[in-house]
Amino acid sequence: MTMEQVEQVEQVEQVRRFNRAVAERVGVLHDHYLGGARPYGQARLLWQIGDEGTHDVRSVRARLGLDSGYVSRLLRALERDGLVVVEPHPGDRRVRTVRLTEAGRQERALLDDRSDALAASLLAPLDARQRDQLTSAMAEVERLLTASVVSLEVIDPEHPDAAHCLRSYAAELRELFEGGFDPAHSLLPDPGELRAPHGLFLVARLHGEPVACAGLKLPAGAPAEIKRLWVCPRVRGLGLARRLLSELENRAARHGSDLVRLDTNKALEAATRLYRNSGYTEVPAFNDEPYAHHWFEKRLTLRTQ
């Protein structure tokens, strides 16, 4: 095996050891999680539903990353025990909703108390330095695991998820730019420029929710151009901007482009740092974008996976 393959094998084994240690220590192997009346799957679903309001079953399932059949079986068990009510949405009977009963809220509160006690028991044997090390490591693992479940998909630029991202992008720019931001005055690409074969529009989703986007123009006989790269503030820190940028660069290279361009506003300091750190070089203006202060380009090479 190559050194890279050996490293991958060692990394996989480390992940498996970590999974085994966590499963054993937090008690997910037991039929009665946290000493309660039900296994971990039911307890986790009960907690995810929450003790306030009614939730779309589909969104709950997406948040947990479970298939619909398994969630249905878990819900039937909780419903049979009088902990949840599952019913059609009043506005759309094709959509199922779920809410906790009073008994469900009481059991969820008990699970919360026992979860706090379990967390405290993990920390109790450690000294202050070790507790800081453990909780810092847990925060980093949580961040990276969250990043690992973000999916990227090419969608139509007029898809509702694309529209949501672009509205959010424009709203944020209105707050950041001196004098605000009016999309009507910007060089926004026509949707047709972001559809194959002229381009593409990429959306990132976390638990089914659109959280980031970026467009790529692929004009014939001209450099590729990246447009409207945006990441929702609540998921910043997961490396999504760099991941989107890298994905678009590789797609442009596979398309045959050897040069990619982009422009940005001086208020977007983090974006400017990202571009510089990713190998982009500042160049003279190549368009008349009224909101741009910096123009960048980068030579591309096709990366193999």
Steps between C-alpha positions, in 0.01 A plus 500: 500500500603860448568728797168675429312169509673401826401834651139452391489153659639641826248786495209261446617286792528808722144600414379147582681501836348839580150376409539193722624705793216751475231232456622315809547807719168672429298180527342472156556123505245447776133419435398762758689818421589707808308253713173595332230289343620508141804447275720780371323545164163575661657721766695700241190552287301609804766759579520621139125561478538748786254604767352799316276511197426274205767385257508368147598131520707540184715774653552300819606198292741714296656644815574150630606360161264200527293326234124547504420134580713497815361834619146372444572197718647719774202735487255211522674378816490846657138550394402163644647608834304826491806725464434657159212586270553449126243661270464662156594865457178709497615683186630197309382152595792344311734639768518324837563695818603388847476656846561383854218423738523606864638155581754545221613836637544347845709212367708738290569714809611186685732411209647851513575467871661159455700621199637786710597250770674276244695795359605602851614143572727510193669815629512421873807268499708757310693797633433854372762477224366168377141630504605793283683265265204264471235767441722684249562174314127424504422842353749441218365149433144639493605767251673253269223241522247769412712601202513136388122473465462811281406394147565689176258484208472671164146638468311733272571865590124560530445207739344613833819410690707708260255790532519476880880519494507793259241695701703442816817601317345827380357578844841457661670720241244775559619509862872479423554728201535875527181635347334158505460251218246495219508184284351700212820704481735202521631286214292201606529213253187404313369163629577351161870578555497274805345199327684235299676534266555869575562461873364352821362595839618311807310482830625356830246341733527410868230261622298585191519877551677722242790673677739614226521557126724602213460539126741427217487657155666302221494734197637361176846633418533697826617431857260334744350737755382432856194695610296540819699289745310520829499304827229535764647670811389221734715241320810708445810334637424166332724573200206518258623806309833332430322175408265677258788692347705184451204311352428775248866524403516126432176505302632790294824311432306186400303718261828601337556842657856583602415834662231602747405853603292668769439844648417611853419802714746653748252441783531122452835472674469130586422419136799702381728311742358170377572586137855613571570194714356275228749618239307783334692798369354850490471635145361814330124523470363266235135611530289800598351356821407813700530321834847356437826640637724200438532271198683166520603215275663159541662252263335159523631146490268199508514315830443125505309341787 
